[in-house]
Amino acid sequence: MASKHLCIHTDIAQRLREATEPRAGSLDDLIGRARRGDVRAFQALRKKFEPQLVNFVRSYVKGDEDTAHDVVQETFLIAWTKINQIKDGKHLRPWLYRVR
């Protein structure tokens, strides 16, 4: 009987852990992995947000595509060095738009 209870408690504990851990590939997961130095996770974040940032910056540089890409590249270089400042996935996009 005690072994059955132990299995149930172990199963419940595992389910609770899974419920609180970020899903693989989610923004929170990618940010966490990037914080630990995972370059591929950071590249996935960049791939997701780069087009939006280029469009945003392009509007400020009067349509100059090269300058827009240069600014966005610098933004992501800064983001890599300051990745620990990002709280979670829902804060990433606004953070990228004001990163210095």
Secondary structure by P-SEA (a helix, b strand, c coil): caaaaaaaaaaaaaaaaaaaccccccaaaaaaaaaaccaaaaaaaaaacaaaaaaaaaaaaccaaaaaaaaaaaaaaaaaaaccccccccaaaaaaaccc
